[in-house]
Amino acid sequence: MKKLTAADPETKSPDLAAANLAALRALFPELVTEGPDGVAVNVDVLKQLVGDKTVTDAEEKYGLNWHGKRRARQLALTPSTGTLRPCPEDSVDWDTTQNLMIEGDNLEVLKLLQKSYAGKVKLIYIDPPYNTGKDFVYPDNFQDNIKNYLELTGQTGEGGRKLSSNTEASGRFHTDWLNMMYPRLKLARNLLREDGVILISIDDAEVANVRRIADEVFGEENFMAVLVWDRNRKNDAKYFSVGHEYMLGYFKNESLLAATQTVFRGQKDGVDEVKAEFERLRKETGGDWDRVRKGILDFYAKIPADDPRFPLTRFTKIDEKGPYRDDGNINWPGGDGPRYEVLHPTTKQACKLPISGWRYPKPERFWEEVGKGRIVFGPDETTVPRVRTNLFENSDQVMVSVHYSYAQTSANQFNALFDGKRVFDNPKPVDDLRRLVAYLTGPDDLVCDFFAGSGSTGHGVFLQNVADNGHRRFVLVQLPELLDPTDKDQKVAAEFCSELGQPLTIAELTKERLRRAGKKIREENPLFAGDLGFRVFKLASSNIRAWEPDRDKLAETLEASIEHLKTDRTEQDILFELLLKLGLDLCVPIEMKKIGKHEVHSIGAGTVLACLSEKIPQSTVEPLALGLVAWHKELKPAGETTVVFRDSAFADDVAKTNLTAILQQHGLETVRSL
Ligand SMILES: C[S@@+](CC[C@H](N)C(=O)[O-])C[C@H]1O[C@@H](n2cnc3c(N)ncnc32)[C@H](O)[C@@H]1O
């Protein structure tokens, strides 16, 4: 027996407004829309539908609009008041790595990265929440987004606000999601290199809206493709088993790629694996081609028909050039081709002509191909010669727009990394990401994913670097989204974090995934000397104290504001904020040296020289200044150097002026205090 509660619709009087809305929606679906406070009726449309001719078209414009769009655009332009605090203890190979894993809300992080990484990223891949009605959509706060972030993630306040999912019933379903996505895409565009590309994973829930906003942000002319990614079979589906998702691709500047005649080519799926097996068999059999062939056919037999590598199984013949097929058509492609005479090499009789003539315009070209072993004659002139294709010679191809990659396979691979535990739902298949990285980036490029989830993109970059000995770098951003141990879907992940002795957040999973992936790759590829580490940074409020007067304690606030760096922050925190604000890479080397009692840091081989001592007594001003000058001479930085001190370190203005004067006399013109 169902117990009725006050929340049950049966205990309430009918919701007449909802009933009216439903009736209107059934009659005129175009009337009902999303407004600032939820579901709304478009009164202009209603007027028109009842024949009111007073409605004009003055307001009509092409494009997608929603409540808050202007504000979302503004949000992208508002500077962040945050910083990124280094976290070497969570990192791997802190001193040498060039990869970044940043914990934080990606809107703020993208803002902070603008100076250092604008125009530097070759590939951005994102897999945002799909807005299926079950996932939460990050609620930005226009007033104070850092405070909002710290509260939401439980870093201040009372243990984190419950992140509720964005439901269709909210009446702001698409609005909230669009408001979240729009400023992030705008900031992402700035990070892309002129020849860069962005790929956005999405499904049917928001594909239409992503297409519209991405057209707007990146320009319709920069649209690249909608890739279809078939991942599941849903036998319980009502009408169609929709198991695919999409990836929308945009160029930063297609015209540049067109002008430089850039084409994308990637290796056919699985060719590397066949090559490795071929080499193994060749060695094992001492080049016994019958046995090599048998081994390769056994290898093919394990490839299922719906596997992307399946087309390779047509290369069934083998010789020293590897697997090949010699049944290729030699016909002129379409219409009437050339019909010259070709004499069979043994019978010396004219070979049978292909139906539409020879594929090669001139006999010379035909014989050139014969010389290269690419044409095979039949036993006599009565059969048309065929084209031979060697698998290892023709392994480049333009990628198709439909991918088959079953979610379960990738989930199993992922779970294996976590001792079989299912700590993350729907991680993207790492090998698909590796292939996209291989296809769209060169070996020294920078890749970014600011909805990193379990870190699949970082793992894909590691793997591709191993495959081609590359030096690609990544920047991942992931929210420390709180995991709730009482939620059945998050329990395993929360317990896993507890066992690690870490906070219960998704960002902990991202870092652990990268650690485990790097370790496994190192074990499996002992000769690989490349970078499998990452530096961790965490979003926080700036190290520089904001002026926040407290009316009741004005004297104390004034006193405290003399030290305008926060006292609970380390020198390293301040150095990295400097680095960000000056637009330097977060992986530039930092060296430390002592000048007298003072620790002095050189960032980026002398681009910045910083002494953050809390006190610089009068007596040490001159030796410190001269020591800095000497170090600067030694470092010989290419560009200008900025020298930075702590403002409160000086006894008085005279000391500050003296030090500046000495530095400037020796060519160090840019001196700043914090
Ligand atoms: C669909 S998942 C990405 C999955 C990932 N591609 C993988 O293979 O594991 C989206 C992720 O974005 C994160 N996210 C949502 N809002 C965010 C925000 N404002 N800043 C950073 N990350 C966010 C969520 O916590 C979630 O882990």
The ligand as an SDF file (V2000), in Angstrom:
LIG
                    3D

 27 29  0  0  0  0  0  0  0  0999 V2000
   31.6260   13.2870  -19.1600 C   0  0  0  0  0  0  0  0  0  0  0  0
   32.8410   13.5340  -17.9930 S   0  0  0  0  0  0  0  0  0  0  0  0
   34.3400   13.4070  -18.9070 C   0  0  0  0  0  0  0  0  0  0  0  0
   34.8040   11.9990  -19.0480 C   0  0  0  0  0  0  0  0  0  0  0  0
   36.1710   11.8590  -19.6670 C   0  0  0  0  0  0  0  0  0  0  0  0
   36.1640   12.1950  -21.0620 N   0  0  0  0  0  0  0  0  0  0  0  0
   36.7150   10.4640  -19.4660 C   0  0  0  0  0  0  0  0  0  0  0  0
   37.0050    9.7780  -20.4460 O   0  0  0  0  0  0  0  0  0  0  0  0
   36.8430   10.0570  -18.3320 O   0  0  0  0  0  0  0  0  0  0  0  0
   32.7200   15.2580  -17.6710 C   0  0  0  0  0  0  0  0  0  0  0  0
   33.5660   15.6980  -16.4950 C   0  0  0  0  0  0  0  0  0  0  0  0
   33.5590   17.1100  -16.4400 O   0  0  0  0  0  0  0  0  0  0  0  0
   33.6420   17.4970  -15.0860 C   0  0  0  0  0  0  0  0  0  0  0  0
   33.1590   18.8790  -14.9510 N   0  0  0  0  0  0  0  0  0  0  0  0
   31.8750   19.3230  -14.9520 C   0  0  0  0  0  0  0  0  0  0  0  0
   31.8380   20.6630  -14.7840 N   0  0  0  0  0  0  0  0  0  0  0  0
   33.1230   21.0710  -14.6860 C   0  0  0  0  0  0  0  0  0  0  0  0
   33.7250   22.3430  -14.4880 C   0  0  0  0  0  0  0  0  0  0  0  0
   32.9970   23.4500  -14.3480 N   0  0  0  0  0  0  0  0  0  0  0  0
   35.0640   22.3940  -14.4300 N   0  0  0  0  0  0  0  0  0  0  0  0
   35.8190   21.2750  -14.5640 C   0  0  0  0  0  0  0  0  0  0  0  0
   35.2940   20.0380  -14.7270 N   0  0  0  0  0  0  0  0  0  0  0  0
   33.9610   19.9420  -14.7940 C   0  0  0  0  0  0  0  0  0  0  0  0
   32.7760   16.4940  -14.3610 C   0  0  0  0  0  0  0  0  0  0  0  0
   33.1810   16.4010  -13.0060 O   0  0  0  0  0  0  0  0  0  0  0  0
   33.0520   15.2190  -15.1520 C   0  0  0  0  0  0  0  0  0  0  0  0
   34.0180   14.4440  -14.5160 O   0  0  0  0  0  0  0  0  0  0  0  0
  1  2  1  0
  2  3  1  0
  2 10  1  0
  3  4  1  0
  4  5  1  0
  5  6  1  0
  5  7  1  0
  7  8  2  0
  7  9  1  0
 10 11  1  0
 11 12  1  0
 11 26  1  0
 12 13  1  0
 13 14  1  0
 13 24  1  0
 14 15  1  0
 14 23  1  0
 15 16  2  0
 16 17  1  0
 17 18  1  0
 17 23  2  0
 18 19  1  0
 18 20  2  0
 20 21  1  0
 21 22  2  0
 22 23  1  0
 24 25  1  0
 24 26  1  0
 26 27  1  0
M  CHG  2   2   1   9  -1
M  END
$$$$
